[in-house]
């Protein structure tokens, strides 16, 4: 049973977007941390500019949001409650020639 939050299309969509964006953002932040540590090990006295890091994180976040919403607006994906795993998810719509739908 989906419940109050996941039974609503908007609640399910908001949860799905937040979940996927937070996962991809955390992966990107780990990449940024690895790059800055590598630079600090190679050149220990070089001062890193935090402004460049903030710009990269904001651009990545904006790209992730635009990509997720753009795919939904173009009807490439739809948001559904997946009762088999009890969570909301994005489902790729079947295109004319596809035999099955993919979950991502």
C-alpha positions as CSV (number, residue, x, y, z in Angstrom):
1,X,0.0,0.0,0.0
2,X,1.6,3.3,-1.0
3,X,0.4,5.4,1.8
4,X,-0.3,9.2,1.9
5,X,3.1,10.5,0.6
6,X,3.7,7.8,-2.1
7,X,0.1,7.5,-3.1
8,X,0.1,11.0,-4.4
9,X,1.8,11.6,-7.8
10,X,3.5,14.8,-6.6
11,X,4.8,13.4,-3.4
12,X,6.1,10.3,-5.2
13,X,7.7,12.5,-7.8
14,X,9.4,14.8,-5.3
15,X,10.7,11.8,-3.3
16,X,12.0,10.2,-6.5
17,X,13.8,13.3,-7.7
18,X,15.3,14.0,-4.2
19,X,16.5,10.4,-3.9
20,X,18.2,10.2,-7.3
21,X,19.7,13.7,-7.1
22,X,21.1,13.1,-3.6
23,X,22.7,9.8,-4.8
24,X,24.3,11.4,-7.9
25,X,25.4,14.5,-5.9
26,X,27.1,12.4,-3.2
27,X,29.0,10.5,-5.9
28,X,30.1,13.8,-7.5
29,X,31.2,15.1,-4.1
30,X,33.4,12.1,-3.5
31,X,35.0,12.7,-6.9
32,X,35.7,16.3,-6.0
33,X,37.2,15.2,-2.6
34,X,39.4,12.7,-4.4
35,X,40.6,15.3,-6.9
36,X,41.3,18.0,-4.3
37,X,43.2,15.5,-2.1
38,X,45.3,14.3,-5.1
39,X,46.2,18.0,-5.9
40,X,47.1,18.5,-2.2
41,X,49.4,15.5,-2.2
42,X,51.1,16.4,-5.5
43,X,51.5,20.1,-4.6
44,X,51.2,20.5,-0.9
45,X,51.7,24.3,-0.7
46,X,49.2,25.2,-3.5
47,X,46.2,26.9,-2.1
48,X,43.0,25.5,-3.6
49,X,40.2,27.9,-4.6
50,X,37.0,27.0,-2.9
51,X,35.1,29.2,-5.4
52,X,35.9,26.8,-8.3
53,X,34.7,23.8,-6.3
54,X,31.4,25.5,-5.4
55,X,30.8,26.5,-9.0
56,X,31.4,22.9,-10.1
57,X,29.0,21.5,-7.5
58,X,26.3,24.1,-8.3
59,X,26.6,23.3,-12.1
60,X,26.4,19.6,-11.5
61,X,23.3,20.0,-9.3
62,X,21.7,22.2,-11.9
63,X,22.5,19.8,-14.7
64,X,21.1,16.9,-12.7
65,X,17.8,18.7,-12.0
66,X,17.5,19.8,-15.6
67,X,18.1,16.3,-16.9
68,X,15.6,14.6,-14.6
69,X,12.9,17.2,-15.1
70,X,13.6,17.4,-18.9
71,X,13.2,13.7,-19.3
72,X,10.0,13.7,-17.4
73,X,8.6,16.7,-19.3
74,X,9.5,15.1,-22.7
75,X,7.5,12.0,-21.6
76,X,10.5,9.8,-21.8
77,X,10.0,8.7,-18.1
78,X,7.0,8.5,-15.8
79,X,6.9,8.4,-12.0
80,X,5.2,5.3,-10.5
81,X,5.1,3.6,-7.1
82,X,6.8,0.3,-7.4
83,X,5.0,-2.0,-5.0
84,X,7.5,-4.8,-5.4
85,X,10.2,-2.8,-3.7
86,X,7.9,-0.3,-1.9
87,X,9.4,2.9,-3.3
88,X,8.8,5.4,-6.0
89,X,10.8,5.3,-9.2
90,X,11.2,6.6,-12.7
91,X,10.1,4.2,-15.4
92,X,11.2,4.6,-19.0
93,X,8.2,4.7,-21.3
94,X,8.2,2.1,-24.0
95,X,8.9,3.6,-27.4
96,X,7.3,2.2,-30.5
97,X,9.6,-0.7,-31.3
98,X,10.6,-1.5,-27.7
99,X,9.5,-4.8,-26.3
100,X,9.7,-4.0,-22.6
101,X,10.1,-1.0,-20.2
102,X,13.3,-0.4,-18.3
103,X,13.6,0.9,-14.7
104,X,16.4,3.2,-13.7
